[in-house]
Amino acid sequence: MGEVRSRLEKTKEEQSRLLGLSHAIDHLRTQLANHPPGQSLEPLYAQIPEALKGYVELVYDANNSASIRFIEGLLYRSEYYSTASQSIALRIADCDERAFVMSTPRLPDDNSLFLSIPFADPRLDQLFQMRHTAGSVSAIAPFSTSLSKSFPSSTASLPMNPLVNQSLIKVMASEFAILAMPAS
């Protein structure tokens, strides 16, 4: 329980900017819910929280309810988008049973390999292609840097845990389940 609490506190600290954005979204949604149906949304633009200005448009949805339309392209280029928290977890999948993919957080264990790496990193594409197309260890060698950061070791770039070393090799044989990956 302490590890989860610690992870929660760390997340609150590291993601304070996104939490502020979330509060701004909640505030704007409350304003829209209290807005008289069918009335012009134009006066509400002056009340948009500062964190959302320039990133949203106020619209009526298919049910004629006032709604927020996020301009995703701008958000991806804003201070709110960061790849620093993006990571994947790989684990041995020797059976079909596994935890639900959306149940987070994932805590470290002896059966998982965590890589702190942006979802758009081309090395991930190379790695995942090896589930269906043969590849060589040298093709994923650039992962050694990420692995060294995740599992510091003065003697090797791979983790000291033999199960994790074995697991990394099994990735190429398509015996892993991907626990987290970017949406297509």
C-alpha positions, -999 to +999 in steps of 0.1 A: +000+000+000+029+023+008+043+019-027+010+029-043+007+060-019+043+070-028+035+066-066+004+087-061+022+115-044+050+115-070+024+116-098+006+146-082+039+164-079+052+156-114+018+161-131+007+192-113+004+212-146-020+185-160-040+184-128-044+221-131-056+216-167-081+190-155-095+214-129-099+240-156-118+215-178-141+206-149-147+243-142-156+249-179-179+219-180-197+231-150-202+265-166-215+249-198-239+227-178-254+257-162-257+277-194-293+281-207-299+256-235-300+270-270-284+303-260-254+317-277-221+304-263-202+335-274-204+353-240-188+322-223-155+327-242-146+355-218-150+330-189-129+302-203-102+294-177-067+308-186-053+273-189-077+264-217-076+297-237-066+290-273-070+252-269-108+249-269-139+258-289-174+260-274-199+241-294-233+224-293-231+187-296-255+163-314-278+164-284-279+202-284-259+204-252-232+229-248-198+211-251-161+216-253-142+208-285-105+204-278-081+215-305-058+185-301-031+196-325-025+227-304-025+208-271+002+184-285+023+215-292+016+231-258+032+231-224+008+204-214+022+177-237+052+159-224+067+125-233+086+124-200+059+102-184+054+078-213+066+043-207+058+007-216+058-024-196+066-058-211+060-091-193+062-128-200+028-140-212+030-178-210-008-180-208-038-159-218-045-146-183-033-111-177-043-080-158-067-056-175-046-032-196-063-001-182-057-010-145-029+013-135-005+019-120+017-010-128+042-016-100+076-032-107+078-069-103+102-097-113+081-107-143+080-072-160+104-050-179+096-013-177+110+011-204+107+048-200+105+057-237+083+080-257+055+062-276+066+078-308+102+064-305+110+045-338+128+019-317+094+007-304+082+001-340+112-020-346+107-040-314+070-046-321+075-056-357+096-085-343+064-101-331+057-110-367+088-103-387+122-118-378+148-094-366+182-094-350+194-084-315+214-056-331+182-041-344+170-034-309+204-027-295+196+010-291+173-001-263+204-008-242+205+029-233+169+028-220+175-004-202+206+010-185+186+039-171+158+016-159+182-010-145+215+006-136+244-018-136+281-011-137+289-044-155+263-046-183+237-026-201+211-053-195+193-058-161+210-080-136+178-100-131+181-132-152+144-134-157+143-099-172+173-107-195+155-139-206+123-119-211+141-093-234+152-121-256+117-136-257+104-103-270+119-112-304+102-146-302+068-129-297+062-144-263+054-111-246+021-093-241+023-055-244+007-040-213+007-004-225+012+010-259+001+042-278-032+044-295-030+040-332 
